[in-house]
Amino acid sequence: MINKNCKIGVAGAGVMGSGIAQVMALSGCEVVCRDLNEEILTAAAISVDSGRFGVKSAVERGKLTDEEANNALARLHFTTDLNNLNDLDLIIEAIPERFDLKVSFWKELDKTTSDRTIFASNSSGFPISALAAATERPDRFIGWHWASPAPVMKLAEIVKGRETSQETVDTVVSLAESAGKSPVVITDSDTNWGYVTNRVYFAMLKEATSVVNEGIADRDQIDQLMTDCFRWPSGPFGMTRGATSGWK
Ligand SMILES: NC(=O)c1ccc[n+]([C@@H]2O[C@H](COP(=O)([O-])OP(=O)(O)OC[C@H]3O[C@@H](n4cnc5c(N)ncnc54)[C@H](O)[C@@H]3O)[C@@H](O)[C@H]2O)c1
């Protein structure tokens, strides 16, 4: 089981990766966050420091002390060098939602990274067993699906692949809990994209789009109706806009 002094890698420093790296550093882990170029890493560092959901804003809102924020920033390192992901307890992948990209990423990493490292994908819905098959460690491969903005949302949709070991599940559940999230372990599907959250969400979005196409209501009206009726923070269309922009 990984303890508080865990070392975590985050691949991708975009909307999700930067927030995931921030959360894991705040939870006490040493974090190395890797992306392809310095511009992206600089933007990620700014977002973690002084973005809308960054640590400075959390201090201003009384959610963190200055000391907690500074300690987290000191534990978080940004890099373009893939070699810096070599010897870690866990790597969380948050690169774009393209199956071919994720498969080649994991295949390459599997060759260079320590055998003990657990691999977790923040895919929005690709079957975890299919991603795990790109590696020689399907027992140490798991889905850990976060929601945006990662520093705020409690979601930890933990997807157990066909060969994911119970030890891997227990380790990731424990890390998610110590990061303040609410893990729910679900079973992988071989055939459907979306796990639970996105399958249910996209079913609703499909119906909302049919309502627009039938001329019954426009997008803004639907968002307002759903927000007012169910006390959701956002309607189906607003949710898509927010998730893709990081709620900026
Ligand atoms: N945005 C959301 O609301 C949301 C929510 C949950 C899950 N996700 C999932 O998280 C993943 C990332 O989404 P995002 O919105 O953060 O995308 P994004 O485009 O904001 O960030 C992806 C980053 O990955 C980088 N990247 C590409 N190849 C890489 C590699 N080999 N190594 C390291 N970095 C690499 C890109 O340069 C980019 O900065 C996707 O699988 C997405 O489906 C997104």
The ligand as a Gaussian input file, in Angstrom:
#p B3LYP/6-31G(d) Opt

LIG

0 1
 N      -12.106000      18.052000     -19.497000
 C      -12.909000      17.300000     -18.749000
 O      -13.930000      17.746000     -18.230000
 C      -12.560000      15.860000     -18.462000
 C      -13.155000      15.238000     -17.360000
 C      -12.788000      13.929000     -17.049000
 C      -11.878000      13.251000     -17.840000
 N      -11.338000      13.887000     -18.925000
 C      -10.342000      13.136000     -19.706000
 O       -9.059000      13.551000     -19.302000
 C       -8.158000      13.428000     -20.405000
 C       -7.504000      14.785000     -20.640000
 O       -8.504000      15.736000     -20.921000
 P       -8.216000      17.304000     -20.817000
 O       -9.551000      17.957000     -20.892000
 O       -7.315000      17.602000     -19.656000
 O       -7.407000      17.542000     -22.168000
 P       -6.402000      18.743000     -22.531000
 O       -6.352000      18.799000     -24.003000
 O       -6.743000      19.967000     -21.758000
 O       -4.985000      18.212000     -21.974000
 C       -4.320000      17.113000     -22.513000
 C       -2.820000      17.396000     -22.423000
 O       -2.107000      16.197000     -22.712000
 C       -0.914000      16.600000     -23.362000
 N       -0.293000      15.442000     -23.990000
 C       -0.553000      14.855000     -25.183000
 N        0.256000      13.774000     -25.359000
 C        1.015000      13.678000     -24.237000
 C        2.041000      12.775000     -23.801000
 N        2.422000      11.743000     -24.562000
 N        2.621000      12.967000     -22.587000
 C        2.221000      13.993000     -21.800000
 N        1.269000      14.892000     -22.164000
 C        0.690000      14.730000     -23.371000
 C       -1.358000      17.704000     -24.314000
 O       -0.252000      18.489000     -24.739000
 C       -2.343000      18.472000     -23.434000
 O       -1.730000      19.521000     -22.725000
 C       -8.983000      12.917000     -21.578000
 O       -8.904000      11.527000     -21.640000
 C      -10.398000      13.354000     -21.210000
 O      -11.396000      12.571000     -21.832000
 C      -11.634000      15.166000     -19.241000

